[in-house]
């Protein structure tokens, strides 16, 4: 019994060939596709229909608000619980707290942004079945790859293999778990 197939990956020699293949695959009804190249290919994000994700910005704002509110709460608690009257300063002196509050706000915002980005991108991802395909390592050197997932409604192993060949793929390899 053969291992299940996760998809097929086709190798292309130039970024233009990859972009044209991705455009044709999208136009022909494939939706679960991805592209891999050693550098960004102009126009590929539009072809792959990648959407901008604003979640990291909101996570950063939440982290900053958490940091400043937590620091203000700590300062208020300390000054109320252990009051020291110096030179007529009020218990809750905003100007004296501003610098520390700002620094903690920045620290928490950056920490939340980094943690949120890692979680949203599901990183670190140390292994993906694509890494096991023999020629995929060239994606970081000088080759361009178009991946069509088996979960695509239009995917048929033999037809998709022939389709990638008709797009100009040099090689077509199966991706197995």
HELIX and SHEET records of a PDB file:
HELIX    1   1 UNK A   15  UNK A   27  1                                  13    
HELIX    2   2 UNK A   44  UNK A   47  1                                   4    
HELIX    3   3 UNK A   55  UNK A   81  1                                  27    
HELIX    4   4 UNK A   94  UNK A  120  1                                  27    
HELIX    5   5 UNK A  129  UNK A  132  5                                   4    
HELIX    6   6 UNK A  136  UNK A  140  5                                   5    
HELIX    7   7 UNK A  157  UNK A  166  1                                  10    
SHEET    1   A 4 UNK A  33  UNK A  36  0                                        
SHEET    2   A 4 UNK A 144  UNK A 149 -1                                        
SHEET    3   A 4 UNK A   5  UNK A  12 -1                                        
SHEET    4   A 4 UNK A 171  UNK A 176 -1                                        
END                                                                             
